[in-house]
Structures are given as C-alpha cells and as structure tokens.
C-alpha cells in the first residue's frame, strides 16, 4: 500500500519511506519522507523496485493542484509589488 502523505502521521500505522524498498514516485519534487509504503505481504515485494505510477485521476489532480499553487504564487507576488 502506497501513500503520499504527512510524514508524522502515517508511520504510526507502519508506513515507511518507499525509497527504502527501491520505490520512487512518478512526480518530481515529492519529498522522500512523504512518499511511503506499507508492506502487507513481505514475500510479494522481494525483488520489486521502480517507479510507482498513480492512476490518471491522481495525476490530473496533482497537475491541477500545481497549476493552482503556481497561479496563487504569481498572484501573491503581484499583490506584493503594488
């Protein structure tokens, strides 16, 4: 089970950094400590590594969020210049 979440919250449920299991996130800029995995079947993960790819719905949401954050940063900068 893979999550992209708060590093102080998910470890209490057994999640750990995905990178320790050779897994990376498809999106650039994701903090290593926020990309976590909970291994439910240890044997199933033996020899598994690579890039975790989320479904299209999640990718679209991330892209929309990035556009919103970029837009709000530009807006804030514009407001500060006035």
C-alpha positions in Angstrom: 0.0 0.0 0.0 1.5 3.3 -1.1 0.6 6.8 0.2 1.7 10.3 -0.4 1.1 11.9 2.9 2.2 13.6 6.1 5.4 12.0 7.4 4.4 12.5 11.0 1.0 10.7 10.6 1.4 7.6 8.5 4.4 6.0 10.2 2.3 5.3 13.3 0.4 2.8 11.2 3.6 1.1 10.0 4.3 3.1 6.8 7.9 3.8 6.0 9.8 5.6 3.3 9.2 3.9 0.0 12.7 4.6 -1.1 14.0 2.1 1.5 12.2 -0.6 -0.7 13.5 0.8 -4.0 10.3 2.6 -4.9 10.2 6.1 -6.2 7.3 8.5 -7.1 6.4 9.4 -10.6 6.2 13.1 -9.8 9.3 15.3 -9.4 9.7 17.2 -6.2 7.9 14.8 -3.9 9.7 14.7 -0.6 11.2 11.3 0.2 9.7 11.4 3.7 6.2 11.9 2.3 6.2 9.0 -0.2 5.6 6.0 2.0 4.7 2.3 1.7 3.2 -0.3 4.0 4.3 -3.7 3.0 1.4 -6.1 3.7 3.0 -9.3 2.2 6.8 -9.2 2.5 7.4 -12.1 0.1 5.4 -10.3 -2.6 7.8 -7.3 -2.6 11.0 -9.3 -2.9 12.9 -8.1 -6.0 10.3 -5.4 -6.7 11.6 -1.8 -7.3 10.9 1.0 -9.6 8.6 4.0 -10.2 5.2 4.0 -8.6 2.7 5.3 -11.1 -0.7 6.5 -9.9 -3.9 6.4 -12.0 -4.7 9.1 -14.4 -7.2 10.7 -12.0 -4.5 11.3 -9.4 -2.1 12.7 -12.0 -4.7 15.1 -13.2 -5.4 16.2 -9.6 -1.7 16.8 -9.0 -1.3 18.8 -12.2 -4.4 20.9 -11.4 -3.1 21.5 -7.8 0.3 22.5 -9.2 -1.4 25.0 -11.6 -3.5 26.4 -8.8 -0.4 26.8 -6.5 1.6 28.4 -9.3 -1.3 30.8 -10.1 -1.7 31.8 -6.4 2.0 32.4 -6.0 2.0 34.7 -9.1 -1.0 36.5 -7.7 0.7 37.0 -4.3 3.8 38.3 -5.9 1.8 40.7 -8.0 0.0 41.9 -4.9 3.3 42.4 -3.0 4.7 44.6 -5.8 1.8 47.1 -5.6 
